[in-house]
Amino acid sequence: MHHALHQPVLLEATIAALGVDPCGCYLDATFGRGGHAVAIHARLGSEGRLIAIDRDPQAVAYGRSLAWQRDDGRPAARVDLMQSRFAQIAAVLNRLEVPALDGVLFDLGVSSPQLDDPARGFSFRHDGPLDMRMNPNEGISARQWLLQAEVEELTAVLRSNGEERHARAIAQAIQDHRERFGDQALRSTGELAELVRKVLRRKARGRDEAKDPATRSFQAIRMQVNQESAELDAGLEAARECLKPGGVLAVISFHSLEDRRVKHYLAQASGARAKTDPVTGVPERRDWPFEAPQRVLADALEVERNPRARSAVLRYARKRHDPGR
Ligand SMILES: C[S@@+](CC[C@H](N)C(=O)[O-])C[C@H]1O[C@@H](n2cnc3c(N)ncnc32)[C@H](O)[C@@H]1O
């Protein structure tokens, strides 16, 4: 095992947030290389249960190769590992006859093994085919999407998923490139990265950026290819539905767009956004599913050990016992 490849982020904080009950039933919806799942499993007794899903077949294969034994030799909790995605959570739990969960974890985004393998096409640092699918057997690749999307759609995606100020100029450059190279266009991640950098160099006029200027476009295209916003919404909804009263929803995000979505969802779902009646002071609705959410960031020590933790935000909230009051 290469621990450096998949150092779990905010591990202790996540375990503390979930407050793992040895007899409880937990869902890790983003198994990856099992950093969090294995730690949750280690805290479960033989009565406990862990369900882990990932849409990436390589992640699931890796999970199936693990022994899932406890270090102390005591009987381990049952583990069910499924290749599945957020929008299918309710169906998976149904199939496994899991009535309700004590905790759900989403550690969003791509895993280090996905990012580091040029063949997966996520990275602008290593040249590879422009794929970017977390599940290479589902949907269309980044290249296919980039070859067929209209300039308007390219612009909208780069703007909304990447917060790219020069979305239109990049979309236009993609269009020009397609016209010039036809079905030979955009064969690799390196080619796309260079095309984006060229546009942004022109716009930057000497101003330097800390990040590679292709970062935002790659994020935007990856989110589009994997339908990440819709998946996240479906996942949060499934968590609300499937948690027991007192159960915990925990979400780790790595960029502001994702974090904002989680923050807004939890604010809504805990009533923090509730309007009160100006006369009586009574909140407009009272059936908020969650208690007040909490936020945790990585401390300096963790950031030093694992630079990926720098941008990580954990948000969690407990499902209310009394949503009617
Ligand atoms: C940041 S990694 C998780 C790392 C993991 N917590 C660990 O410690 O090894 C995110 C994982 O979630 C998976 N993933 C992302 N979106 C998903 C979705 N909508 N449904 C299922 N899995 C998803 C990715 O394939 C990736 O393996």
PDBQT file of the ligand as one rigid body, heavy atoms in Angstrom, charges set to zero:
ROOT
HETATM    1  C1  LIG A 401     -11.365  12.414  -2.408  1.00  0.00    +0.000 C 
HETATM    2  S1  LIG A 401     -11.674  10.779  -2.942  1.00  0.00    +0.000 S 
HETATM    3  C2  LIG A 401     -12.072   9.921  -1.454  1.00  0.00    +0.000 C 
HETATM    4  C3  LIG A 401     -10.873   9.459  -0.698  1.00  0.00    +0.000 C 
HETATM    5  C4  LIG A 401     -11.193   8.560   0.472  1.00  0.00    +0.000 C 
HETATM    6  N1  LIG A 401     -11.961   9.251   1.497  1.00  0.00    +0.000 N 
HETATM    7  C5  LIG A 401      -9.935   8.014   1.055  1.00  0.00    +0.000 C 
HETATM    8  O1  LIG A 401      -9.578   8.411   2.168  1.00  0.00    +0.000 OA
HETATM    9  O2  LIG A 401      -9.282   7.171   0.427  1.00  0.00    +0.000 OA
HETATM   10  C6  LIG A 401     -13.236  10.880  -3.720  1.00  0.00    +0.000 C 
HETATM   11  C7  LIG A 401     -13.767   9.585  -4.289  1.00  0.00    +0.000 C 
HETATM   12  O3  LIG A 401     -15.160   9.737  -4.467  1.00  0.00    +0.000 OA
HETATM   13  C8  LIG A 401     -15.553   9.156  -5.672  1.00  0.00    +0.000 C 
HETATM   14  N2  LIG A 401     -16.748   9.884  -6.102  1.00  0.00    +0.000 N 
HETATM   15  C9  LIG A 401     -16.835  11.177  -6.474  1.00  0.00    +0.000 A 
HETATM   16  N3  LIG A 401     -18.090  11.479  -6.808  1.00  0.00    +0.000 NA
HETATM   17  C10 LIG A 401     -18.819  10.357  -6.632  1.00  0.00    +0.000 A 
HETATM   18  C11 LIG A 401     -20.200  10.044  -6.804  1.00  0.00    +0.000 A 
HETATM   19  N4  LIG A 401     -21.058  10.952  -7.234  1.00  0.00    +0.000 N 
HETATM   20  N5  LIG A 401     -20.613   8.802  -6.492  1.00  0.00    +0.000 NA
HETATM   21  C12 LIG A 401     -19.719   7.878  -6.046  1.00  0.00    +0.000 A 
HETATM   22  N6  LIG A 401     -18.418   8.105  -5.883  1.00  0.00    +0.000 NA
HETATM   23  C13 LIG A 401     -17.972   9.338  -6.176  1.00  0.00    +0.000 A 
HETATM   24  C14 LIG A 401     -14.372   9.313  -6.586  1.00  0.00    +0.000 C 
HETATM   25  O4  LIG A 401     -14.385   8.320  -7.577  1.00  0.00    +0.000 OA
HETATM   26  C15 LIG A 401     -13.189   9.192  -5.625  1.00  0.00    +0.000 C 
HETATM   27  O5  LIG A 401     -12.737   7.871  -5.581  1.00  0.00    +0.000 OA
ENDROOT
TORSDOF 0
